[in-house]
Amino acid sequence: MAKQKTDPNYKVIAENRRARFDYAIEDDLECGVVLHGSEVKSLRENSANIAESYASVDDGELWLTNSYIAPYNKAMFSHEERRKRKLLVSRKELSRLWADTQRKGMTLVPLVMYFNHRGKVKLKIGIAKGKKNHDKRATEAKRDWGRQKQRLLRHGE
């Protein structure tokens, strides 16, 4: 039996579960986040929310807007909870993201914020297109049929 190796540093901080329901994710990208010290301490205590946030390219830089990181109580100099945070990507990726968002209906949606294996805060953003109501219903029907099919196979009916 193979021993499974788990990394003690990898830890999910915040996840945007609604993103995959509301958007069709075409591609995703991992990027770094510029943070203050009190923000990192607060994230270690799992107090963040990226559900209503979004990313955008402004003046040749990538920014995360409207993400929430709770204030750290023991900090001498506290941070602003909903400030714009700069995201770190290469110039090539930035130009590709800018070109993709200029197409009709494409947006940058944060999917998950986590500590990577080195203990650095990373954010996975998805290049997405908004789903219409009929697309959401079709996805839900397909998922329900998959569950029903698994039940039938399991019970042999």
N, C-alpha and C positions, 0 to 999 in steps of 0.2 A: 504494500500500500504506500503510495507516494505521499510524502509529508508536504502539506500545503504551506507555502510561505506567505505570511501576511505582513504588510509593512505597518509598523506602529505609527509612522508619521502621517500616512495618508488618512485624511478624515474629511468627510463632506460637511461643509458649513451650512450652505443654503441651497435649495433646489427649487427651480421653477417648474412645478408639475403641470401647470396650466398651459405652458408654452407648446407642448406637443399636441394638445387638444385644439388650441386656437390657431396654430400655424403649421404649415407643411415645411419641415426643416429640410433644406436641400444640402447643406454642408455645414460643418462645425469647425471651430478653431479655438485653440487654447491660447490664452494671453495672460500676461502678468498684470498686476494691479499696483498702482502707486498709493501707498497707505502711510498714515502717521502711526507712531508707536502705540498710542492709546487705542487705535482702531484694531491693530493686530492683537493686542491683549483682549479686547472685547470679542474678537472673532474666535479666539481660543476658548472662550466661554460659550460658544455657539449662539451668539445673539446677532443675527443678521437676517435680512429679508430682501430677496431680489425679484419677488413676484411681480411688482408693478414697475419695474425698471426697464430701461432700454439702452442700447448703445448707438452712438452716432459719430460720424466723421465731421469734425468742425476744424477749420483752419489747418488742415493737414495733420490732425491728431485725432486719435480715437478716444472717446469719452464715455463713461458709464454714468447715466443720469438717473436720479430718483431711487437709488439703492439705499437701504437703511442699515446702518450699523449702530447698535445701541451704545450709549455713552458708557465709558469705563469708570466705575465709581472711585477707584483708588488713584486715578490719574491726576497729576498736578496740573497739566494743561490738557483740557478735554478737547475733543474734536466736534465738528458740526456733523449732525447725524445724517442728513440727506444732501451732502455736498456732491458736486461733480467729481468723479475720480478718473484719473487718466489711466488708460489701458495701454500696455506695452506690446506692440507687434512690430514686425520688420516692415521696411518701406514697401517691399514687394507685396506683402499681405495687405498692407494698408491701401495701396492703390487698387488691389483686387476688390477689397471690401467697398471702397468708394465707388468703383465701377458697378458693382452688383446692386448697391443701394440706389443708384441712379435709374436702374430699370424700374418699370412700373410694378408697384406692389411689393417690392423687396424691402425687408427691414432686418435689423440686427437685434436678436433677442438673446438675453443671457439665459443659459440653461442650468448651469450648476457652478457654485463657488466652492472651492475645496483647498485643503493643504496638500501639496504634492509630496512625493517620497522624500524630498529634501527639506520639507517644512515651509515651503514658500506658498503664499496665497496665489492661486490661479483661478481664472474664470473661463469657462467654456461658453463661447457665444455661437449662436447658430444663425446662418443666413437663411431667412425664412420668407415665405409668402403666406399672407393671411388666408385662412380658410373661410369659405362662405358657409351658411347654415346647412345647405344640402350636402356639402363635403363632410361636415362634422357628423351628420346623420349617417352618411354612408360608412364612415370610419367606425362609428359606434355599432352599426349593424354587422359589419365585417368582424369586429371583435366579439360580439355576442354569438355569431355563428361559430367562430373558432372555439369558444367556451362550450357551446352546445355539442359540437362535434367531439371534443375531448371527453365530455360526460358520456356520450353514446359509446365511444370506443372503450372507456373504462368499465362501464357496466354491461357492455355487450348486448344492448337492446337493438 
